[in-house]
Amino acid sequence: MTIYGIKTCSTVGKARKFMKDNDIAFDFVDYKVESVDETKIREWLKQIDMSVLFNTRGTKYRDLKLKELDLDDEGKIAWMAKENYLLKRPVIEYGDGKVHVAYDEEVYKKTFL
């Protein structure tokens, strides 16, 4: 299992705590240290919808004024690869390449326990 996010994000912290509290081993990829590339983003998008992965609520989205650009999916992918803060967090890879985005304790209990 690999959790992608940033250490200072509260939902990433909750996800990491859940895994630790339940003795679930995981690797952690911090966007600030190791960026996620376009290839990885495209892999995730084979399983999850763009609206689930692309963060339109964050400060980075507003600061970059991306709403004004009216991006298509290719534009969103390019921006997420360039600015990983546009990825919703956490992104969790588990099992045989499965992907889950966001923190929801009930979903985690059903999925990971």
C-alpha positions as CSV (number, residue, x, y, z in Angstrom):
1,M,0.0,0.0,0.0
2,T,1.2,3.5,-0.8
3,I,-0.3,6.7,0.5
4,Y,0.3,9.9,-1.6
5,G,-0.1,13.3,-0.1
6,I,1.6,15.9,2.0
7,K,2.5,15.6,5.7
8,T,0.8,18.8,6.7
9,C,-2.6,17.8,5.2
10,S,-5.1,16.9,8.0
11,T,-6.9,14.3,5.9
12,V,-3.6,12.6,5.0
13,G,-2.7,12.6,8.7
14,K,-6.0,10.9,9.4
15,A,-5.4,8.3,6.7
16,R,-1.9,7.6,8.0
17,K,-3.1,7.4,11.6
18,F,-5.9,4.9,10.6
19,M,-3.4,2.6,8.9
20,K,-1.0,2.8,11.9
21,D,-3.7,2.2,14.4
22,N,-4.8,-0.9,12.5
23,D,-1.3,-2.2,11.9
24,I,-1.5,-1.8,8.1
25,A,1.9,-1.3,6.6
26,F,2.2,1.5,4.0
27,D,4.7,3.6,2.2
28,F,4.2,7.3,2.1
29,V,5.0,9.6,-0.8
30,D,5.1,13.2,0.1
31,Y,4.4,15.5,-2.9
32,K,6.8,18.1,-1.5
33,V,9.7,15.6,-1.7
34,E,8.8,13.3,-4.6
35,S,6.4,14.6,-7.3
36,V,3.8,12.4,-9.0
37,D,4.2,12.4,-12.8
38,E,1.7,12.3,-15.6
39,T,2.1,8.6,-16.2
40,K,1.0,7.8,-12.6
41,I,-1.9,10.3,-12.8
42,R,-3.1,8.6,-16.0
43,E,-2.9,5.2,-14.3
44,W,-5.1,6.5,-11.5
45,L,-7.6,8.0,-14.0
46,K,-8.2,4.5,-15.5
47,Q,-10.0,3.7,-12.2
48,I,-11.3,7.0,-10.8
49,D,-13.1,9.9,-12.4
50,M,-11.3,13.2,-13.1
51,S,-13.7,14.9,-10.7
52,V,-12.6,12.7,-7.9
53,L,-8.8,13.4,-8.5
54,F,-8.7,17.0,-9.6
55,N,-9.0,19.4,-6.6
56,T,-11.0,22.5,-7.5
57,R,-11.5,23.5,-3.9
58,G,-7.9,24.1,-2.9
59,T,-5.9,27.3,-2.6
60,K,-3.6,26.3,-5.5
61,Y,-6.5,26.0,-7.9
62,R,-7.7,29.5,-6.9
63,D,-4.2,31.0,-6.9
64,L,-3.5,29.7,-10.4
65,K,-6.9,31.0,-11.6
66,L,-7.5,27.7,-13.4
67,K,-11.2,28.1,-13.4
68,E,-10.8,30.9,-15.9
69,L,-8.8,28.6,-18.2
70,D,-11.8,26.2,-18.6
71,L,-9.4,23.2,-18.8
72,D,-10.3,20.0,-20.7
73,D,-9.1,16.7,-19.2
74,E,-5.7,16.8,-20.9
75,G,-5.2,20.3,-19.5
76,K,-6.1,19.1,-16.0
77,I,-3.7,16.2,-16.3
78,A,-0.9,18.4,-17.3
79,W,-1.6,20.8,-14.4
80,M,-1.8,18.0,-11.9
81,A,1.6,16.7,-13.0
82,K,3.1,20.1,-12.8
83,E,1.4,21.1,-9.5
84,N,0.7,18.0,-7.4
85,Y,-1.2,20.2,-4.9
86,L,-4.0,20.0,-7.5
87,L,-4.4,16.3,-6.6
88,K,-7.1,15.6,-4.0
89,R,-5.6,13.9,-0.9
90,P,-4.8,11.3,0.1
91,V,-4.5,9.0,-2.9
92,I,-4.1,5.4,-1.8
93,E,-2.8,2.6,-4.0
94,Y,-3.6,-0.8,-2.6
95,G,-4.1,-4.4,-3.5
96,D,-3.5,-5.2,-7.2
97,G,-3.3,-1.6,-8.4
98,K,-6.6,-0.4,-6.9
99,V,-6.9,3.3,-6.1
100,H,-8.9,5.2,-3.4
101,V,-9.0,9.0,-3.0
102,A,-10.0,10.9,0.1
103,Y,-10.5,10.0,3.8
104,D,-13.6,8.3,5.0
105,E,-13.3,6.1,8.1
106,E,-16.3,3.9,7.3
107,V,-15.0,3.3,3.7
108,Y,-11.5,2.5,5.1
109,K,-13.0,0.0,7.6
110,K,-14.8,-1.8,4.8
111,T,-11.9,-1.6,2.3
112,F,-8.8,-2.1,4.4
113,L,-9.8,-4.1,7.4
